[in-house]
């Protein structure tokens, strides 16, 4: 091996350490072309590629390094991490980390990455154990502290998680992920003022690269009274989020001269009819002239919303009747039903219900069930086709306005955590919402009601993944409602 080779390798290590990954990549490519039998250049090339998002090629380079030096815990750990980035079976990544730990039991990154892998597999108790092991070796690991805090959230140990986050922020006060996780914990605990302040860290990298604050030359609105100015509010995240946070538009409207809101096309007719803003534009339209802007889900922070000032008067969305008769005169109750949400959502597997488990609910005499499930997944269609008293008019539900009009003809909506539940709640319709044992922050903890929607009732899992007791409770409560007619309280 020549002196120049060693010098080039040293320079590549330096470039990588300084974050100049394309430079390190180019140097490593020259090194492996010069001598393909050295493990370190292949390893460094794989690491430089993964830092640039080229995980497939990175995996192949790391494999080559492992073939040359099979006893490298560092390389096996990196292979496991890249396996996770590629979205492969977590069990495959797990084997790499186990191999790394057999070689070096104090490989902190392998302990940490085992936690990440088990967290992805929703094995939260095991994930917590591995994060705790990583923290024994490296107590000031902010990433491990932050991830363990969210694992504790999933285990309904929110206060313990908050303590871990505060410890992480003592070490690294500007850590975006720690602030973001703190927001989720605080909001789950109902601490809205501080929680929504921390929620702003989504724009600083805490929630991932998909959150990029728009580079308008106008300033972001901070909630001040500006009666002579025009405020532009742009949407973000999902339909349910938009519906839930639309309630704040009327308060913001009182503090400015005019308010223009960017709205998804599927929601636009309903929002226009509800009259919450002076002007509405589609995302494809350039914003009109305005003096300040704000993302929709930043409104509660700008407005200083607390549990005492949270606006929950319903309906705040309205739709005029247009002759759509959703209910059946022959049924004692007409009930809308949704059992699954967006299949691409990260939590779809834990927040959706297999329709095979709904047969006792569907079979209740005197109740006509109406599909609000759009679409019905192909694997569920044969099951649904066998249901009695099942009405499916979803082909006419072209947008949320049509869905809202249909909901107005129903007595009750039973749903998992989807935009339809938010829509029904915003319309003031009785809603029975079935949620997993550690649900989204907005449904809070250990309560059957919601401060967001006074007509919404929560049915919570007692044990992770077990919907059977939830469905049994819903069936029992629906039988009771058939007798006493009460749908919005227990």
N, C-alpha and C positions, 0 to 999 in steps of 0.2 A: 504494500500500500504506500503510495507516494505521499510526500509532505503536502503537495498541493491538494490531494484528496482529503487529508485530514483538515487542512485549512478551510476547504470548501464546506465540509461537514460542520465545522465550528461556525462558519458564517451562516449556514442554513439554520442551525440551532438558534443563533442570535436573532435572525430575521423572524423566526417563529415566535420567540419569546417577546419580541417587540410588536407582535400582531401583524407583521407584514407577510401574510400567508401566501399570496401569489408569488412573492419573491422566494420564500422558503420552498414552495412547490417547484419552481423552476430550477432552483439549485439542486433539490433532491432528485429531480428527473435526470439531471446531468450526472449525478452521483451513481444512480442505479444503472445508467447506460454504461458508465465507466467500469463498474463492478457490481454485478447483480447478486452477489453472494454475501453481502453484508446486511445484517438485520436492521441496524439503526436507520439508515437512509430510507428503507421501505417503511419503517414505523413512522418516521417523521413525515414522509410523503403522505401516508395515510392520515395522519393527524392534521396536516395542512389542508388536505382535501375536505376532511369532515368539517373543519372550521368554515369552509366556503360552501358547505351544503352538498358537496358531491359525494354522498354517502356510499353509493354503489361502488365507485372506483376506490374509495377509501377502504371499504371492507376488503377488496381484493388485495390492496397493498398491505394491509395489516395481516391478512392471511399469509402472504409471502414472508413477511417478517417472522410470523409465528412458526412457519415451516423451517426457517433457518435457526431460530432461537426459541424452541418450544417451551423453555423454562422461564420465560419472561412473564411475570405477573402483570406488568404494565401493559404488555401487548394484548394479553387475554382480556384484561379489563376494558381496553379500548375496543376490542372486537365486540364485546357485549354491549357497550354503549352505542356503537354504530348499528348493531342489530336492532336495538330499540328505536334508533332514529329511522331505520328503514321500515318500521312498522311490522316487523316479522313476529312470529310467535314468541311471546315473552319467555316461554320455557327454554327457547334456544339461547336467548341472552343469559338466562339464569345459569346455564351450564358453563358459559365462559367465566362468569364471576366466581362460581364455585371452584373452577380450575385455578383462577388467579389466587384465591384465598388458600388453596391447598399449598401453593408455592410460597405465598407470603401472607400469613394470617393477619398481619397488621396493615394490609393494603387498604387504606382508608377509602379510596375511591371505589374499590370493589364493594366494600360494605355499603357505602352510600348508593351505588348503582343497583345493588340488590334491593335496597329499599325502594328505589324508583321503579324497578321492574315489578316488584310485588304490589306496589301502589297501583300500577297500571292494570294489574290482574285483580284489583280490588280486594286483595288479601291484606287488609289494613293492620290487623294485629301483628302479622309477620313483618310487614313493612316497618312498623314502629320499632320492632326489635332491632332490625338492621340499621335504621337511622340512629338509634340509641347506641349501638356498637360503634358506629362511625364517630359519634360525638364523644365517646370515651377516649378514642385515639386523638381526635382533633376537636376539642370543645368549642372552638370559635368558628366552626364551619357554618356560615350563615345560610347556605343552601340547605344543609341538612336540618338546621333549626327550623327554617321556613317550611320545608316539606313535611317535617314531623308535625308541625303545627296544623297543617291541613289534614294530615292523617288523623290527628286528634279530633279535628272538626268532623271528619267522616265517622269517627267512633263516638260522636256526641260528647266529646270532652273539650268543649269550647274554651272554658276558662284556663285549662292547662295549656291549650294551644296558644291562647293570647299571652300567657306568661313566656312561652318560648319565643314568640315574635318580639315581645318587648326586650328579651335578652339579645336577640339577633340585632335589633335596632340600636341597642346600647353599643354593640360592637361596630356596626356599620349603619350609621344614622340615615344614609341616603340609599339604602338598598331597595330597588324598586319592587322585587318579588316579595320581600318581607312586608313592605307597606301594602301591597295589593292583598296579600293573604290576611293582613291585619284588618283590612276593609271587610273582607268576607266574614271574618269571625265577629267583628263588631256588629255588622248588619244582621247577622244571624241571631245575635243576642239582643237585637232591638235598639242598639245604641246608634241612632240614626245620624245625629249631628257629627260625631267623630267618625262614624263609619263612612258617610258620604264624603267627608273631607279626604279620608284615605283612598276612597274610590277614584279620586282624581289621578292617582298614580298609574291608572291604566294608560294614560297618555305619556308616561315616562318610562315605559318598557316593562312595567310590572305584570301586565296581563298578556303579553306576547306582541309579536310584530304586527299583528293585524290592527292594532290601535295606533293610528297616526293622526295627531291633531292637524286639522286643515290649516294650511299656511295663508290664511286671509290677512291682508294688511290691516284690517280693522281689529280693534282690541276685543278680547274675550270679555263678555259681560260678567260682572261679579255680583249682580243683584241690586245695583244702585238704582235709585229713582231717576229716570231720564225721560220725562213726559214729552219731550220734543224730538225723541230719537226713534229710529226703526231698528228693531231687534230681529236678527235672523237666527232661527233655531233649526239645526240640522239633525236628522235622525241618526240612529246607530243601533247596532245589535239586531234583535229579532222582532217579529210582529208583536209578541206578547209584551216585550219590553216597551215598545212604542205605545201600546194601549195603556199599560200601567202608568207610564210617566207622562202621558198626555194630560193627566189631571192637573199638572203644574203649569200648563200653558195659560190658564185663565188668571192665575196669580201673577205670573210674569207680565201678562198683558196689562195689568193694573199699574205697573211701574214704568211702562214705556209708552211712547206715542202710538206705534203700530208694531204688530208682530207678524213676521212671515215665517212659515214653517215648511221645511222640506219633508215630504212624506212619501213612503212607498206607494206604488200605483194600486196595489190591492187594498190599501187602507184609505186611499184618497177620497172616494165618494162618501164614505161614512164620516170621515173627519170634517169634510166640507159641510155636510149636513148638520153635524154637531155644533158648528159655529165656535170653535175654540180659538180661532186665529183670524186675523184680518185678511190674510192671503196664504194660499198654499201653492207649492211648486213641487214638481217631481224631481227625483235625483238627477235625471238626465238634463234638467233645465239649469242654466247658469243662475246663480242667486241674483235677485233684484238688488238695486241700490240699498245699502243698509249701513248703519253706524256701528253696530257691534254684533257679535255672534256668540252662540253657545251651543254645545252639544246637548241634545235632549236630556240625557241621563246625568248631566251636570247641574240641571235646574235645582234639585233639592238642596245641593250644597250652596249654590248661589243664593237661594231663598232662605237659607238657615232653617230648614225643616227639622223639626224634632218630633218625638212621638205625640206631643201635645198639640202640635200644629199641622200634623199630617192631614191633608184634605181627604176625607173619605165619604163625602156626600155622593150618593148615587141616585139616579143615573147621571153621569157626566158625558156619556155618549148617548145620542138619541137618533132614532130612525122613525120616519113616518110610515104608517101602515099603507100597503099598496095592494091589498087584496090577496096576499099570500097566506093561505090557511095551512099551517103546519100541523096543527093538532087534529085529532080525531074526536068527533062528538061521541063516539061509542066507547071511548076509553075514559076511565076515571082519572088517570094521569097520563099526560104525554111528556115523555122524558127523552132528552137528547143524550147521546152517549159517544164518548171518545175514549179509546183504550190505548192508543199509541200516538207518539208525536213524530217529530222529524227523525227519520232513520239515520241521518248523518250527524245528529247531535251526539256529543261525547257521552252523555248520560242516558242515551236512548235505551240501552239494554236494562238499566235499573229503574227507569221511570215509566216504561211501557209495560202493558200487561198482555199476556197470551190470551186471546179471546176464547180459547177452550175453557178457561176458568170462569167465564161469565155466564154459563148456562143457567145456573140457579137464579141469577139476577134477571136474565132475559125471560125466564119462564114464569115470572110473577103474574098471576091473573089480574086483569083489570088495568095493566100498564101497557101502553104502546110505546115502543122504543123507536127513536128516530136517529138515523145515522148522521153524526156530525164528523165522521171519520173521513178525512180527505187526504190522500186516497186510502182505500182499503188495500193493504199489501197483498200481492198475489198469493202468498202462502196462507193468507187468512180467508180468502174468498170462499173456499169450499165450506169452511166452518160457519161463516156468516150466512151462507145460503140456506142453511138448515134451521135458522132461528125462527121461532114463531113471532107474529105481530111485530115484524121488523120493517120499518119504512125507510127507504133510501131514496131521497130526492136530491142527493148531493150534486148531481149533474147540473142543477140550477143554481148552485152556490158559487157564482163566478168570482165574487170578491167578498170582503168582510161586511159590506153594506147588505148584500143579499143574505149573508149568514145571520147578521143582526136581526133582519126582518123575520127570518125564519125562527130565531130564538124567541122573539116576542110572542109567538104562538104556542110556546111550550110552557109547561109548568115547572120544569126542573131540568138542569143540566148536570150530568154525572161525568166526570172527566179526570184523566191524569193531567200532569202539569204541561199544558199546551196553551197556545194563544186563544183557543176557544174558551177556556176557563176564564182568562182575563177579559175577554169580550163579554161573556155573560155577566161577570162581576161588575164591569163598567156600565152595563145596561141595567143593573139592579135586579137581575134575575137570580133566583135561588140556584146556587152552585154547590155541588158536593165534590170536593177535590180530593183525589186519592194520591198520596205522596209517599215516597220511599222513606226509610228510617232516618236518613240524613239528607233532607231535601235542600233545594235551593235556598239561599239566604232569606229571600223575601217571605218565606212561610214560617220563619222564626222557629221557636222551640216549645214543645210541651204545652200546646194550646190547640183548641179545636176551632177557634175563630181566627179572623184575620183583620188587623187594623186597616188593611188596604181596601177590603171589600166587605161591607157589613152583611151582605147576603150570602157570603161564602162560608162553607163549613168544611173543615179539614178532617180527613180520615187518614191516619198515619200508620205506617208499618211499625210494628213493635220489634220485629227482627228483620235484619237485612235480607232482601230478596223474597220474603214470604208475604205474598199478596192474599193468601187464603183468609186469615183473620180479618183483613180489611174488607174483603168482599162479603164475608159473612156478616160483618157489622152493617155494611151498606144494605144488604138484603133485609136484615132485621129492621133497620130504620125506615126502609121504604115500605115494609109491611105496616109499621107504626103510622107512617104518614098517610097511608091509605085509610087509616081509621080516624085520625084526629086532624088531618089536613095541614099539619105544620111541617114546613119544608126548610125553614131557615134557622131552626134552633133544635137542641136536643130534647 
